[in-house]
Amino acid sequence: MAELSYNCSVVQGFNFVKDVQDLVGHITSLKIGDTELSADIGVTDPTDISGDKVSVVGVMSSVYWQGGYAQPITFDAKVSNTNQTSLAGLTLNTLDSTEVTFQFNVYKYDNSAKKYYKCFHANETDLSGLVETSGGDLVLSIDTDPSMEVRNPLNFHMNLSIMPAESEQDLHVAVSDTDKFVKKWGVPIS
């Protein structure tokens, strides 16, 4: 089982510089229970730097998946003040539903092709899961103090671990602009 661990540059994620080739990651959509977080951070898509800004829910600092069908995907990301308020509300209340629907993209620079490509992503398809629990607690946290890594726009650190839903889903992985694979996530229950 090949684990996937990506440490992304928050600075490059917020303030993209074309001459820097750091990993960049975005959570493009995220819904926890009935709470849909806002895609309210405007960032550059590394694969289309001449295009308009794209709106994302969060800029990742890391994403980790141990590689197993039934193992969680863990995100560390920076989110807006609006989303921080929503997440703080979720962490302080008992969730009626721990269901999660999400999409994400991690971009890596291909030195041979001289361009960014998506190295770990949902292929613009909603993935379904549940907020992971550990010792009876949800693996969902949001900082109350703003992150100092990037001061503008105001952003807050979020940690979220998502277990797969009871269905087989596709995670897309690539090791270069041309070498692409699909890994299965989730175990179908019949």
PyMOL commands that set and color helices and strands:
alter all, ss='L'
color gray80, all
select helices_A, chain A and resi 10-14+81-92
alter helices_A, ss='H'
color red, helices_A
select strands_A, chain A and resi 4-7+24-32+35-36+41-43+54-56+58-65+73-79+99-110+115-121+127-131+133-134+137-138+140-142+156-164+169-174+180-185
alter strands_A, ss='S'
color yellow, strands_A
deselect
rebuild
show_as cartoon
